[in-house]
């Protein structure tokens, strides 16, 4: 445990000594704020129309917070590779990998330390996003339980992305290559349920099941199902396990 915490502290220092964390947080705040403002502005216009005889049932969760959850997921899809691409690639490029291998810290502690450091930065991003929910709650009456479920889904989604990104980073010393491959893989997981539009066989069903958006849908509606939680946790565990195997083979 102490070894894992030591690695976490080292990674956090690296995040905030370099511009990496600040750039990621600034970009996330900018993009997510744009999405939030756009959807909230549309909702307000529709509310005014309904108030003066326009129409329709308006729901702030369905029309603002649920779409915002998916938009934040897309933002994470672009930004999380910037966090994970350096986790192992920088160690290999800088020649510090040998020091890690010969240190008294267990291999799994190193992997978990890097993962939880990145996950901590993800939680900072989600805290920024939670401020938008606080604004809606101050002026309206959203279903906060559904909002909380949405953020749980985003945390699990982000954890799965980080675990996969950590694995990709362990294969190359080039951070750009690691970042591009990670982004492409994230994108494929995001759109894999599109295969249902032109296929319905067993392969199509398996590929569709791997879609991270399909499992995020229930969370946005305030529904926490075991199958969705297990899906994300399975991706996290698989990514960490394969990273450990990769580092074992590299020794």
HELIX and SHEET records of a PDB file:
HELIX    1   1 UNK A    2  UNK A   17  1                                  16    
HELIX    2   2 UNK A   20  UNK A   51  1                                  32    
HELIX    3   3 UNK A   60  UNK A   60  1                                   1    
HELIX    4   4 UNK A   61  UNK A   65  3                                   5    
HELIX    5   5 UNK A   66  UNK A   84  1                                  19    
HELIX    6   6 UNK A   89  UNK A   94  1                                   6    
HELIX    7   7 UNK A   97  UNK A  102  1                                   6    
HELIX    8   8 UNK A  107  UNK A  139  1                                  33    
HELIX    9   9 UNK A  144  UNK A  169  1                                  26    
HELIX   10  10 UNK A  175  UNK A  191  1                                  17    
HELIX   11  11 UNK A  192  UNK A  197  5                                   6    
HELIX   12  12 UNK A  202  UNK A  209  1                                   8    
HELIX   13  13 UNK A  212  UNK A  220  1                                   9    
HELIX   14  14 UNK A  226  UNK A  250  1                                  25    
END                                                                             
